[in-house]
Amino acid sequence: MPENYFTSKFPKINCLVYNRLMLSVVITAWNEEKNIARAISSAKPVADDIVVVDTESTDKTAEIAKKLGARVFHHKNTGIVEPVRNFSISKAKSDWILLLDADEEISQDLARHIRSAIAEPDVDYFRIPRRNIIFNKWIQSEHWWPDYVYRLFKKGAVTWDPAIHSIPFTRGDGRDFPANESHALVHHNYNSISRYIEHMNRYTDHQLEQVIIKGHNFSWTDLVSQPIGEFLTQYFARKGYQGGLHGLALSLLQAFSMLVLYLKLWEKSGFVPESVTADQFNRQLTTYHQQLTWWKYQARIDNANIIVKPFLKLLRKLS
């Protein structure tokens, strides 16, 4: 979809006065007293109805939401948002729904684009890009941007599977908002290492269930292959290296997350002992030497000019 799709189709329309199609903004939250006011305030310019589903918060999340005029419902804490999505959606009054996490916000530009989008008669749902703000920086590597999410849809057009990070089921025709800043949700993701580790511990518990369901049996080689594979993917394949220290730190944290996941799988098996020698470990590491060399050259190729690229490709082949 071209970047000027919405502005060209509805050039001078004020989102507060034209053709008020009803829109519910639905927020699922747990212990988000530091974020919930920002999320609700950002939703007010675009929302006819604001719903907050509180999942057994122990802080003032529900109280703050009520004071700001949201309709508040309660649901048991499942640890992740996906099992609560369908319940949350069912509480919306409007035909159009915008899902918002408590650590997200809607910019004024995005609010205008949303109002224009829901007037489009032939579209049932939209994917919206997200700007992930991590450790005080907008992360733009391929894993984190444009990070499209299914958030704006007609009621009944999108339903969720309860599995962590699952892709929802969709009905009808969908479109993507353009991948630019003015069309993106702002996601205030991890603001500290402690928060990342806290989330990682909870997420890996749920990811472990999926690994077990798939029938994966633990091997000590998982503790080498899975973290290294994840690091190579995040840092090189998805160009995390372009993000400087932030990119390196996030790639290492993602690799650490995979290490923790497979250590938990070992724990689930009862910490069954395996014989691992230094030679076996070294051989396992050696299998990744060629991959690392290939990706190091690829990173240089990606950043080289058209004259140097063929030379670097030849060196990579010879190496």
C-alpha positions as CSV (number, residue, x, y, z in Angstrom):
1,M,0.0,0.0,0.0
2,P,1.5,3.4,-0.9
3,E,2.4,5.7,2.0
4,N,0.0,8.4,0.9
5,Y,-2.9,6.0,0.6
6,F,-4.9,7.4,3.6
7,T,-3.9,11.1,3.1
8,S,-4.7,11.1,-0.6
9,K,-8.0,9.3,-0.2
10,F,-9.2,11.4,2.7
11,P,-7.1,14.6,2.4
12,K,-8.7,17.1,4.8
13,I,-11.0,15.1,7.0
14,N,-11.0,15.8,10.7
15,C,-11.2,12.4,12.5
16,L,-13.5,13.9,15.2
17,V,-16.2,15.1,12.9
18,Y,-16.6,12.9,9.9
19,N,-18.8,9.8,9.6
20,R,-18.4,8.6,13.1
21,L,-18.1,4.9,12.7
22,M,-18.0,3.4,16.3
23,L,-14.6,2.2,17.5
24,S,-13.8,0.4,20.7
25,V,-10.2,0.5,22.1
26,V,-9.6,-2.7,24.1
27,I,-6.6,-2.9,26.5
28,T,-5.5,-6.0,28.4
29,A,-3.3,-5.1,31.4
30,W,-1.5,-6.6,34.4
31,N,0.3,-4.4,36.9
32,E,0.5,-1.5,34.5
33,E,-0.1,1.4,36.8
34,K,2.9,3.2,35.3
35,N,1.6,2.9,31.7
36,I,-2.1,2.6,31.7
37,A,-2.9,6.3,32.0
38,R,-0.7,7.0,28.9
39,A,-2.4,4.2,26.9
40,I,-5.9,5.4,27.8
41,S,-5.1,9.1,27.2
42,S,-3.7,8.3,23.8
43,A,-6.8,6.3,22.9
44,K,-9.4,9.0,23.8
45,P,-9.1,11.0,20.6
46,V,-10.0,8.0,18.4
47,A,-12.2,5.8,20.7
48,D,-15.9,5.9,21.3
49,D,-15.5,3.2,23.9
50,I,-12.5,2.2,26.0
51,V,-12.3,-1.3,27.6
52,V,-9.6,-2.4,30.1
53,V,-9.4,-6.0,31.0
54,D,-7.4,-6.3,34.2
55,T,-5.7,-9.7,34.8
56,E,-5.5,-9.8,38.6
57,S,-3.2,-6.8,39.0
58,T,-1.9,-6.2,42.5
59,D,-1.3,-2.5,41.9
60,K,-3.6,0.4,41.0
61,T,-4.1,-0.5,37.3
62,A,-7.9,-1.1,37.5
63,E,-8.4,1.9,39.8
64,I,-6.6,4.3,37.4
65,A,-8.4,2.9,34.4
66,K,-11.8,3.5,36.1
67,K,-10.9,7.1,37.0
68,L,-10.0,7.8,33.4
69,G,-13.4,6.6,32.2
70,A,-12.6,3.1,30.9
71,R,-15.0,0.2,31.4
72,V,-13.1,-2.3,33.5
73,F,-13.5,-6.1,33.4
74,H,-11.5,-8.8,35.2
75,H,-9.9,-12.0,34.0
76,K,-7.6,-14.5,35.6
77,N,-3.9,-13.9,35.1
78,T,-2.6,-16.3,32.4
79,G,0.9,-15.0,32.2
80,I,0.6,-14.0,28.5
81,V,-2.0,-11.9,26.7
82,E,-3.1,-14.3,23.9
83,P,-5.5,-16.5,26.1
84,V,-7.3,-13.3,27.2
85,R,-7.6,-11.7,23.7
86,N,-11.0,-13.2,22.7
87,F,-12.5,-12.5,26.1
88,S,-11.3,-8.9,25.9
89,I,-12.7,-8.5,22.4
90,S,-16.1,-9.8,23.5
91,K,-16.5,-6.8,25.9
92,A,-16.3,-4.2,23.1
93,K,-19.5,-2.4,22.2
94,S,-18.5,-1.2,18.7
95,D,-18.3,-2.9,15.4
96,W,-14.7,-1.8,14.9
97,I,-12.0,-2.8,17.5
98,L,-8.5,-1.5,18.1
99,L,-6.4,-3.7,20.4
100,L,-3.9,-1.8,22.5
101,D,-1.4,-3.1,25.0
102,A,-0.9,-1.1,28.2
103,D,2.7,-0.2,27.3
104,E,1.6,1.1,23.8
105,E,0.3,4.5,22.7
106,I,-1.5,6.0,19.7
107,S,0.1,9.1,18.2
108,Q,-2.2,11.9,16.9
109,D,-1.1,11.0,13.4
110,L,-2.0,7.4,13.8
111,A,-5.4,8.3,15.3
112,R,-6.3,10.2,12.1
113,H,-5.1,7.3,9.9
114,I,-7.2,4.9,12.0
115,R,-10.4,7.0,11.6
116,S,-9.8,7.2,7.8
117,A,-9.1,3.5,7.6
118,I,-12.2,2.2,9.2
119,A,-14.3,4.2,6.7
120,E,-12.9,1.9,3.9
121,P,-15.9,-0.3,3.1
122,D,-14.0,-3.3,1.5
123,V,-11.6,-4.0,4.4
124,D,-12.2,-6.2,7.4
125,Y,-8.9,-5.9,9.2
126,F,-5.6,-4.0,9.2
127,R,-2.1,-4.8,10.4
128,I,-0.4,-1.9,12.0
129,P,3.4,-1.5,12.4
130,R,5.0,-0.9,15.8
131,R,7.9,1.3,16.8
132,N,9.6,-0.8,19.6
133,I,11.3,1.5,22.0
134,I,13.9,-0.6,23.9
135,F,16.5,0.7,26.3
136,N,15.5,4.3,25.3
137,K,16.0,3.7,21.6
138,W,13.7,3.0,18.6
139,I,15.0,-0.4,17.4
140,Q,14.8,-0.7,13.6
141,S,16.5,-4.0,12.9
142,E,14.3,-6.5,10.9
143,H,13.2,-8.5,14.0
144,W,11.8,-5.3,15.6
145,W,10.6,-3.2,12.7
146,P,8.1,-2.9,11.2
147,D,6.8,-5.6,13.6
148,Y,3.3,-5.7,12.1
149,V,0.5,-6.7,14.4
150,Y,-3.2,-7.5,13.8
151,R,-4.8,-4.8,15.9
152,L,-7.6,-3.0,13.9
153,F,-10.5,-5.0,12.7
154,K,-14.2,-5.5,12.5
155,K,-15.7,-7.5,15.3
156,G,-15.6,-11.2,14.3
157,A,-12.9,-10.7,11.7
158,V,-10.0,-11.7,14.0
159,T,-9.8,-14.3,16.7
160,W,-6.8,-15.6,18.7
161,D,-5.2,-18.9,19.4
162,P,-4.1,-19.0,23.1
163,A,-0.5,-20.0,22.3
164,I,2.2,-17.4,23.0
165,H,3.0,-15.1,20.1
166,S,0.5,-16.9,17.9
167,I,-0.7,-15.4,14.6
168,P,-4.5,-14.8,14.9
169,F,-7.1,-16.3,12.6
170,T,-8.6,-13.8,10.2
171,R,-11.7,-13.6,8.1
172,G,-12.3,-11.3,5.1
173,D,-9.9,-8.9,3.4
174,G,-7.0,-7.2,5.1
175,R,-4.5,-4.5,4.4
176,D,-1.3,-3.2,6.0
177,F,-0.7,0.4,7.2
178,P,2.4,1.8,5.5
179,A,5.6,1.1,7.4
180,N,6.4,4.6,8.5
181,E,6.5,6.4,11.8
182,S,3.2,8.3,11.4
183,H,1.3,5.1,10.9
184,A,2.9,3.1,13.7
185,L,1.9,2.3,17.3
186,V,4.5,3.4,19.8
187,H,5.5,0.4,21.9
188,H,7.4,1.3,25.1
189,N,8.9,-2.2,25.3
190,Y,11.8,-3.0,27.6
191,N,13.0,-0.1,29.6
192,S,15.5,-2.0,31.7
193,I,17.5,-5.2,31.7
194,S,15.5,-6.4,34.7
195,R,12.2,-6.0,32.9
196,Y,13.6,-8.0,29.9
197,I,14.7,-10.8,32.2
198,E,11.4,-10.8,34.0
199,H,9.5,-11.1,30.8
200,M,11.9,-13.7,29.4
201,N,11.4,-15.9,32.4
202,R,7.6,-15.8,32.0
203,Y,7.7,-16.2,28.2
204,T,10.1,-19.2,28.2
205,D,7.7,-21.0,30.6
206,H,5.0,-20.8,27.9
207,Q,7.5,-21.4,25.0
208,L,8.5,-24.6,26.8
209,E,5.0,-25.9,26.5
210,Q,5.2,-25.5,22.7
211,V,8.6,-27.2,22.5
212,I,7.2,-30.2,24.5
213,I,4.0,-30.4,22.4
214,K,6.2,-30.6,19.3
215,G,7.9,-33.6,20.8
216,H,11.4,-32.2,21.1
217,N,13.6,-34.3,23.3
218,F,16.4,-32.5,25.1
219,S,20.1,-33.0,24.0
220,W,23.1,-31.2,25.4
221,T,23.8,-29.9,21.9
222,D,20.7,-27.7,22.2
223,L,22.6,-25.6,24.7
224,V,25.1,-24.7,22.0
225,S,23.1,-24.9,18.8
226,Q,20.0,-23.0,19.9
227,P,21.6,-19.9,21.4
228,I,24.3,-19.6,18.7
229,G,21.6,-20.0,16.0
230,E,19.5,-17.3,17.6
231,F,22.4,-14.9,17.8
232,L,23.4,-15.4,14.2
233,T,19.8,-14.8,13.2
234,Q,19.3,-11.7,15.3
235,Y,22.7,-10.1,14.8
236,F,23.5,-11.0,11.2
237,A,20.4,-12.3,9.3
238,R,18.1,-9.6,10.7
239,K,20.9,-7.0,10.7
240,G,21.0,-6.3,14.4
241,Y,24.6,-5.1,13.9
242,Q,23.2,-2.0,12.3
243,G,21.9,-0.9,15.7
244,G,25.3,-0.6,17.4
245,L,25.5,-1.5,21.0
246,H,21.7,-1.8,21.3
247,G,21.7,-4.4,18.4
248,L,24.5,-6.4,20.0
249,A,22.9,-6.3,23.4
250,L,19.5,-7.4,22.2
251,S,21.0,-10.2,20.0
252,L,22.9,-11.5,23.1
253,L,19.7,-11.3,25.2
254,Q,17.7,-13.2,22.6
255,A,20.4,-15.9,22.5
256,F,20.4,-16.0,26.3
257,S,16.6,-16.5,26.2
258,M,17.1,-19.6,24.0
259,L,19.7,-20.9,26.4
260,V,17.2,-20.5,29.3
261,L,14.4,-22.2,27.3
262,Y,16.5,-25.3,26.6
263,L,17.9,-25.4,30.2
264,K,14.2,-25.5,31.3
265,L,13.6,-28.4,28.9
266,W,16.6,-30.2,30.6
267,E,15.0,-29.4,34.0
268,K,11.7,-30.8,32.7
269,S,13.4,-34.0,31.9
270,G,14.6,-34.3,35.5
271,F,18.2,-32.9,35.0
272,V,19.1,-36.3,33.3
273,P,22.9,-36.4,33.2
274,E,24.7,-36.7,29.9
275,S,28.4,-37.3,29.3
276,V,29.9,-34.2,27.6
277,T,33.6,-34.0,27.0
278,A,35.7,-30.9,26.0
279,D,36.4,-32.5,22.6
280,Q,32.6,-33.0,22.0
281,F,32.0,-29.4,23.0
282,N,34.7,-28.1,20.7
283,R,33.5,-30.1,17.8
284,Q,30.0,-28.7,18.3
285,L,31.4,-25.1,18.3
286,T,33.4,-25.8,15.2
287,T,30.3,-26.6,13.2
288,Y,29.4,-22.9,13.5
289,H,32.7,-21.5,12.4
290,Q,31.8,-21.6,8.7
291,Q,28.4,-20.0,9.4
292,L,30.0,-17.2,11.4
293,T,32.6,-16.5,8.7
294,W,29.9,-16.5,6.0
295,W,27.8,-14.0,8.0
296,K,30.8,-11.7,8.8
297,Y,31.4,-11.4,5.0
298,Q,27.7,-10.9,4.4
299,A,27.6,-8.0,6.8
300,R,30.5,-6.4,5.0
301,I,28.8,-7.0,1.6
302,D,25.6,-5.4,2.7
303,N,27.4,-2.2,3.6
304,A,29.8,-2.2,0.7
305,N,29.5,-0.1,-2.5
306,I,28.7,-1.8,-5.9
307,I,32.4,-1.9,-6.9
308,V,33.6,-3.7,-3.7
309,K,30.7,-6.2,-3.4
310,P,31.9,-8.7,-6.1
311,F,35.4,-8.7,-4.5
312,L,34.0,-9.5,-1.0
313,K,31.8,-12.2,-2.4
314,L,34.8,-13.8,-4.0
315,L,36.7,-13.7,-0.7
316,R,33.8,-15.2,1.1
317,K,33.7,-18.1,-1.4
318,L,37.5,-18.7,-1.1
319,S,37.3,-18.6,2.7
